[in-house]
Amino acid sequence: MAEEAVKGPASYFPSIEKKYGKPIGEWQDLVRKHLPAKHMELVTMLKTEHGMGRGYANATVSHTLTEKT
């Protein structure tokens, strides 16, 4: 049986890892360390402090905030 394609924010993860040189888990840990900041505050942090593009930052934050902890 063929694997299902990853959809949603997680579909960006391979590109994020390749472009920014860290595993997605490290980016998610960074987002969690800044909680309880709001979604857009977290996106802005990834953009300004780490040079991440808006789409990638938004995908990382969205997926991290919706995970069950």
DSSP file (Angstrom, degrees, kcal/mol; ACC not computed):
  #  RESIDUE AA STRUCTURE BP1 BP2  ACC     N-H-->O    O-->H-N    N-H-->O    O-->H-N    TCO  KAPPA ALPHA  PHI   PSI    X-CA   Y-CA   Z-CA
    1    1 A M              0   0    0      0, 0.0     2,-0.1     0, 0.0     0, 0.0   0.000 360.0 360.0 360.0 134.8    0.0    0.0    0.0
    2    2 A A        -     0   0    0      1,-0.1     2,-0.1     0, 0.0     0, 0.0  -0.418 360.0-107.0 -75.2 147.4    1.4    3.4   -0.9
    3    3 A E        -     0   0    0     -2,-0.1     2,-0.2     1,-0.1    -1,-0.1  -0.470  34.8-113.9 -71.7 144.0    2.1    6.0    1.7
    4    4 A E        -     0   0    0     -2,-0.1     2,-0.1     1,-0.1    -1,-0.1  -0.549  34.6-106.5 -75.8 143.7   -0.4    8.9    1.9
    5    5 A A        -     0   0    0     -2,-0.2     2,-0.3     1,-0.1    -1,-0.1  -0.451  35.3-110.0 -68.9 141.2    1.1   12.3    1.1
    6    6 A V        -     0   0    0     -2,-0.1     2,-0.3     4,-0.1    -1,-0.1  -0.551  42.2-168.0 -72.0 134.6    1.6   14.6    4.0
    7    7 A K    >   +     0   0    0     -2,-0.3     3,-0.6    -3,-0.0     4,-0.1  -0.763  39.3  19.8-121.4 167.4   -0.8   17.5    3.9
    8    8 A G  G >  S-     0   0    0     -2,-0.3     3,-1.9     1,-0.2     4,-0.3  -0.273 118.1 -21.6  74.9-159.5   -1.2   20.8    5.7
    9    9 A P  G >  S+     0   0    0      0, 0.0     3,-2.0     0, 0.0     4,-0.3   0.827 130.3  65.2 -55.9 -35.2    1.6   22.6    7.6
   10   10 A A  G X  S+     0   0    0     -3,-0.6     3,-1.2     1,-0.3    -2,-0.2   0.719  85.0  74.0 -64.0 -19.0    3.6   19.4    8.0
   11   11 A S  G <  S+     0   0    0     -3,-1.9     4,-0.3     1,-0.3    -1,-0.3   0.731  93.6  54.9 -66.1 -19.4    4.1   19.2    4.2
   12   12 A Y  G <> S+     0   0    0     -3,-2.0     4,-2.4    -4,-0.3     3,-0.5   0.642  82.5  91.4 -83.7 -16.0    6.5   22.1    4.6
   13   13 A F  H <> S+     0   0    0     -3,-1.2     4,-2.7    -4,-0.3     5,-0.2   0.856  82.1  50.7 -56.6 -45.4    8.8   20.4    7.2
   14   14 A P  H  > S+     0   0    0      0, 0.0     4,-2.1     0, 0.0    -1,-0.2   0.911 114.1  46.5 -59.1 -39.2   11.3   18.8    4.8
   15   15 A S  H  > S+     0   0    0     -3,-0.5     4,-2.9    -4,-0.3     5,-0.3   0.891 111.5  51.2 -68.5 -39.1   11.8   22.1    3.0
   16   16 A I  H  X S+     0   0    0     -4,-2.4     4,-2.7     2,-0.2     6,-0.4   0.936 111.1  48.2 -62.8 -46.3   12.2   24.0    6.3
   17   17 A E  H  X S+     0   0    0     -4,-2.7     4,-1.3    -5,-0.2    -2,-0.2   0.912 115.3  44.8 -60.8 -42.6   14.8   21.5    7.5
   18   18 A K  H  < S+     0   0    0     -4,-2.1    -2,-0.2    -5,-0.2    -1,-0.2   0.932 118.6  41.0 -67.7 -46.3   16.7   21.7    4.3
   19   19 A K  H  < S+     0   0    0     -4,-2.9    -2,-0.2     1,-0.2    -3,-0.2   0.873 125.6  32.5 -72.9 -37.7   16.6   25.5    4.0
   20   20 A Y  H  < S-     0   0    0     -4,-2.7    -1,-0.2    -5,-0.3    -2,-0.2   0.440  98.9-128.5-107.7  -0.4   17.2   26.4    7.6
   21   21 A G  S  < S+     0   0    0     -4,-1.3    -4,-0.1    -5,-0.3    -3,-0.1   0.593  70.5  99.0  74.2  14.2   19.5   23.5    8.7
   22   22 A K  S    S-     0   0    0     -6,-0.4    -2,-0.2    -5,-0.2    -1,-0.2  -0.971  77.3-103.4-130.7 148.7   17.7   22.3   11.8
   23   23 A P    >>  -     0   0    0      0, 0.0     4,-1.2     0, 0.0     3,-1.2  -0.367  35.9-114.8 -63.6 150.1   15.3   19.4   12.4
   24   24 A I  H 3> S+     0   0    0      1,-0.3     4,-2.6     2,-0.2     5,-0.2   0.824 113.9  65.9 -59.1 -31.6   11.7   20.5   12.7
   25   25 A G  H 3> S+     0   0    0      1,-0.2     4,-2.3     2,-0.2    -1,-0.3   0.860  99.1  51.7 -59.0 -36.0   11.7   19.3   16.3
   26   26 A E  H <> S+     0   0    0     -3,-1.2     4,-2.0     2,-0.2    -1,-0.2   0.892 110.0  48.6 -68.0 -38.9   14.2   22.0   17.2
   27   27 A W  H  X S+     0   0    0     -4,-1.2     4,-2.1     2,-0.2    -2,-0.2   0.906 112.1  49.2 -66.0 -40.6   12.0   24.7   15.6
   28   28 A Q  H  X S+     0   0    0     -4,-2.6     4,-2.6     2,-0.2    -2,-0.2   0.898 108.9  52.4 -66.6 -39.4    9.0   23.4   17.5
   29   29 A D  H  X S+     0   0    0     -4,-2.3     4,-2.1     1,-0.2    -1,-0.2   0.905 108.3  52.0 -60.4 -40.9   10.9   23.4   20.8
   30   30 A L  H  X S+     0   0    0     -4,-2.0     4,-0.8     2,-0.2    -2,-0.2   0.913 109.7  48.7 -62.0 -43.2   11.9   27.0   20.1
   31   31 A V  H >< S+     0   0    0     -4,-2.1     3,-1.2     1,-0.2     4,-0.3   0.939 110.7  50.8 -61.1 -47.2    8.2   27.9   19.6
   32   32 A R  H >< S+     0   0    0     -4,-2.6     3,-1.4     1,-0.3    -1,-0.2   0.849 102.7  60.3 -61.5 -34.5    7.2   26.1   22.8
   33   33 A K  H 3< S+     0   0    0     -4,-2.1    -1,-0.3     1,-0.3    -2,-0.2   0.754 104.0  51.7 -64.7 -23.0    9.9   28.0   24.8
   34   34 A H  T X< S+     0   0    0     -3,-1.2     3,-1.8    -4,-0.8    -1,-0.3   0.402  93.1 151.9 -95.4   1.9    8.2   31.2   23.8
   35   35 A L  T <   +     0   0    0     -3,-1.4     3,-0.1     1,-0.3    -3,-0.0  -0.477  48.7  43.3 -70.2 144.6    4.7   30.2   24.9
   36   36 A P  T 3  S+     0   0    0      0, 0.0    -1,-0.3     0, 0.0    -4,-0.1  -0.785  88.5 120.0 -96.4  34.6    2.2   31.5   26.0
   37   37 A A  S <  S-     0   0    0     -3,-1.8     2,-0.1    -6,-0.2    -3,-0.0  -0.178  70.3-101.1 -56.1 154.6    3.0   34.1   23.2
   38   38 A K     >  -     0   0    0     -3,-0.1     4,-2.2     1,-0.1     3,-0.3  -0.339  33.6-101.0 -78.0 162.1    0.3   34.5   20.5
   39   39 A H  H  > S+     0   0    0      1,-0.2     4,-2.2     2,-0.2     3,-0.2   0.909 121.0  43.3 -48.8 -55.9    0.4   32.9   17.1
   40   40 A M  H  > S+     0   0    0      1,-0.2     4,-2.4     2,-0.2    -1,-0.2   0.798 109.7  57.4 -69.6 -27.0    1.5   35.9   15.2
   41   41 A E  H  > S+     0   0    0     -3,-0.3     4,-2.0     2,-0.2    -1,-0.2   0.894 108.9  47.2 -64.9 -38.8    4.1   36.9   17.9
   42   42 A L  H  X S+     0   0    0     -4,-2.2     4,-2.2    -3,-0.2    -2,-0.2   0.898 111.2  50.2 -68.8 -41.0    5.6   33.4   17.4
   43   43 A V  H  X S+     0   0    0     -4,-2.2     4,-2.2    -5,-0.2    -2,-0.2   0.932 111.2  49.3 -60.8 -45.7    5.6   33.8   13.6
   44   44 A T  H  X S+     0   0    0     -4,-2.4     4,-3.2     1,-0.2     5,-0.4   0.886 108.3  53.8 -62.0 -39.6    7.3   37.2   13.9
   45   45 A M  H  X>S+     0   0    0     -4,-2.0     4,-2.4     1,-0.2     5,-0.5   0.931 109.7  46.9 -61.0 -46.5    9.9   35.8   16.3
   46   46 A L  H  X5S+     0   0    0     -4,-2.2     6,-2.0     1,-0.2     4,-0.9   0.888 116.8  45.5 -63.7 -37.7   10.8   33.1   13.8
   47   47 A K  H  X5S+     0   0    0     -4,-2.2     4,-1.2     4,-0.2    -2,-0.2   0.957 121.7  33.1 -68.8 -51.5   11.0   35.6   11.0
   48   48 A T  H  <5S+     0   0    0     -4,-3.2    -3,-0.2     1,-0.2    -2,-0.2   0.882 127.1  35.4 -79.8 -39.0   13.0   38.4   12.7
   49   49 A E  H  <5S+     0   0    0     -4,-2.4    -3,-0.2    -5,-0.4    -1,-0.2   0.703 133.3  23.9 -89.1 -19.5   15.2   36.4   15.0
   50   50 A H  H  <<S-     0   0    0     -4,-0.9    -3,-0.2    -5,-0.5    -2,-0.2   0.386  96.8-120.5-129.6   1.8   15.9   33.4   12.7
   51   51 A G     <  +     0   0    0     -4,-1.2    -4,-0.2     1,-0.2     2,-0.2   0.687  54.2 158.5  69.9  18.9   15.3   34.7    9.2
   52   52 A M        -     0   0    0     -6,-2.0    -1,-0.2    -7,-0.1    -2,-0.1  -0.532  44.4-110.7 -77.9 141.1   12.5   32.2    8.5
   53   53 A G     >  -     0   0    0     -2,-0.2     4,-2.8     1,-0.1     5,-0.2  -0.299  28.0-111.3 -66.3 155.6   10.0   33.1    5.7
   54   54 A R  H  > S+     0   0    0      1,-0.2     4,-2.8     2,-0.2     5,-0.2   0.891 114.8  49.2 -58.3 -44.8    6.5   33.9    6.7
   55   55 A G  H  > S+     0   0    0      2,-0.2     4,-2.2     1,-0.2    -1,-0.2   0.917 114.5  44.2 -63.2 -44.3    4.9   30.8    5.2
   56   56 A Y  H  > S+     0   0    0      2,-0.2     4,-2.3     1,-0.2    -2,-0.2   0.903 114.7  49.4 -67.0 -41.2    7.4   28.5    6.8
   57   57 A A  H  X S+     0   0    0     -4,-2.8     4,-2.6     2,-0.2     5,-0.2   0.924 111.9  48.7 -63.7 -44.1    7.1   30.3   10.1
   58   58 A N  H  X S+     0   0    0     -4,-2.8     4,-2.9    -5,-0.2     5,-0.2   0.905 111.4  49.6 -63.2 -42.1    3.3   30.1   10.0
   59   59 A A  H  X S+     0   0    0     -4,-2.2     4,-2.3    -5,-0.2     5,-0.2   0.910 112.0  48.5 -63.4 -42.5    3.3   26.4    9.2
   60   60 A T  H  X S+     0   0    0     -4,-2.3     4,-2.1     2,-0.2    -2,-0.2   0.936 115.8  42.8 -63.9 -47.0    5.7   25.7   12.0
   61   61 A V  H  X S+     0   0    0     -4,-2.6     4,-2.8     2,-0.2     5,-0.2   0.938 113.7  51.5 -65.8 -47.2    3.7   27.6   14.6
   62   62 A S  H  X S+     0   0    0     -4,-2.9     4,-1.4    -5,-0.2    -2,-0.2   0.936 113.7  43.4 -55.8 -49.9    0.4   26.3   13.4
   63   63 A H  H  X S+     0   0    0     -4,-2.3     4,-0.9    -5,-0.2    -1,-0.2   0.900 114.4  50.2 -65.5 -40.7    1.4   22.7   13.5
   64   64 A T  H >< S+     0   0    0     -4,-2.1     3,-0.6    -5,-0.2    -1,-0.2   0.912 111.1  48.3 -65.3 -42.9    3.1   23.1   16.9
   65   65 A L  H 3< S+     0   0    0     -4,-2.8    -1,-0.2     1,-0.2    -2,-0.2   0.755 112.2  49.1 -72.2 -23.3    0.2   24.9   18.5
   66   66 A T  H 3< S+     0   0    0     -4,-1.4    -1,-0.2    -5,-0.2    -2,-0.2   0.562  87.0 107.0 -93.0  -8.0   -2.3   22.2   17.3
   67   67 A E  S << S-     0   0    0     -4,-0.9     2,-0.5    -3,-0.6    -3,-0.0  -0.367  78.5-112.5 -66.5 148.0   -0.3   19.2   18.5
   68   68 A K              0   0    0      1,-0.1    -1,-0.1    -2,-0.1    -2,-0.1  -0.705 360.0 360.0 -78.6 129.9   -1.6   17.4   21.4
   69   69 A T              0   0    0     -2,-0.5    -1,-0.1    -3,-0.0    -2,-0.0   0.408 360.0 360.0-105.5 360.0    0.8   17.9   24.3
